[in-house]
Amino acid sequence: MTTKPEPLFPTISACPSCGKRTRLKGYAARPRWSHDGKRVAFFSRGAIRSVPVTGGTPSLVCEVPGGGYPFMAWTDDGFIWFAAIGEELYRVPATGGTPTLIAQREGAGAFVFFAPVPGGAVTTLLNPPQGSTAHSRVVAITGDGGITALVDDADGFGAAYGAGHLVFHQGGKLVAAPFDATRLD
């Protein structure tokens, strides 16, 4: 390469609903699509921000309590869920506002790898505390903080929902299990 690369965030993968690609100028990490594919949320300079896929100036969603690079998910009810350090789980309106603490682990592991579920819930991986012999668990969490255990012995790679199934790693294999997003089971 003979020219210096521009300081652009790499092209974000195509929007799941419209196929459009976009670029963000400057530093941006952990991008997440809105459920309708019209905006992208990302972490930059200590805060979660969002920008239309058509371009424009990013808007502030919220400052991230405690700093760190948050794991995030954007749910179809208009909230962005995140865990900055991993032990505290928050959600904030995607239009901006003050984050609400939903759950706290208090040394019992960390919330990582969020995935939205229709109806405003998220699945997340609960990693055990460092040095523990316990397995990671995949759980569903609702906006009122209700936690439903879904998989008790998952490998540490998260889970995703689609087509009526929950997909996750277990025993070194990728597994798809039927999942009712309404009942969270």
CORPE-V628097 format. One record per run of one state. SS is the DSSP state (a for helix, b for strand, c for the rest). FROM is the first residue (numbers start at 1). LEN is the number of residues. Records with the same first field share a line. If there is no record, write none. Layout:
SS->FROM-LEN, FROM-LEN
This chain:
c->1-7, 9-16, 26-3, 34-5, 45-2, 53-6, 64-7, 75-4, 84-4, 94-6, 105-5, 118-3, 128-8, 142-5, 155-4, 163-2, 171-2, 179-7
b->8-1, 25-1, 29-5, 39-6, 47-6, 59-5, 71-4, 79-5, 88-6, 100-5, 110-8, 121-7, 136-6, 147-8, 159-4, 165-6, 173-6
